[in-house]
Amino acid sequence: MHRLYPQLDVYVRVRTIADQDALVAKGIKHAGTGYIESTLARGGMLLKDLGVSEADVGELVTTLRRDDYALIRAAYAEGARA
């Protein structure tokens, strides 16, 4: 699709960060991991139910999304080394 219509914005939900990176490397600007996003949403709901403020949950989720999931990527890299 991207090859035939390079001006078209393509939105893709993928399972892993590696899949996301592969598509971004091919020029897809809007590839995102459904697994991580759904986990952030569910985790946010859990934290709110446990009494964590909306503002704190929002800040945490924003931090985890920052710089293309840099903290999550670092955690995966650390787990791969262990």
CORPE-V242044 format. One record per residue. N is the residue number from 1. RES is the residue in one letter. SS is DSSP state (hx for helix, st for strand, lp for the rest). PSI is psi as a letter, one per 20 degrees, with the letter a starting at -180 (NA if undefined). Layout:
BEGIN
n: <N/N>
res: <RES/RES>
ss: <SS/SS>
psi: <PSI/PSI>
END
This chain:
BEGIN
n: <1/2/3/4/5/6/7/8/9/10/11/12/13/14/15/16/17/18/19/20/21/22/23/24/25/26/27/28/29/30/31/32/33/34/35/36/37/38/39/40/41/42/43/44/45/46/47/48/49/50/51/52/53/54/55/56/57/58/59/60/61/62/63/64/65/66/67/68/69/70/71/72/73/74/75/76/77/78/79/80/81/82>
res: <M/H/R/L/Y/P/Q/L/D/V/Y/V/R/V/R/T/I/A/D/Q/D/A/L/V/A/K/G/I/K/H/A/G/T/G/Y/I/E/S/T/L/A/R/G/G/M/L/L/K/D/L/G/V/S/E/A/D/V/G/E/L/V/T/T/L/R/R/D/D/Y/A/L/I/R/A/A/Y/A/E/G/A/R/A>
ss: <lp/lp/lp/lp/lp/lp/lp/lp/lp/lp/st/st/st/st/lp/lp/hx/hx/hx/hx/hx/hx/hx/hx/hx/lp/lp/lp/lp/st/st/st/st/hx/hx/hx/hx/hx/hx/hx/hx/hx/hx/hx/hx/hx/hx/hx/hx/lp/lp/lp/lp/hx/hx/hx/hx/hx/hx/hx/hx/hx/hx/hx/hx/hx/hx/hx/hx/hx/hx/hx/hx/hx/hx/hx/hx/hx/hx/hx/hx/lp>
psi: <g/h/g/h/m/h/i/p/p/p/p/p/p/r/h/r/h/g/g/g/h/g/g/h/h/j/j/o/h/m/p/q/o/h/g/g/g/h/g/g/g/g/h/g/g/g/g/g/h/i/j/p/q/g/g/h/g/g/g/g/g/g/g/h/h/q/l/l/k/g/h/g/g/g/g/g/g/g/h/h/h/NA>
END
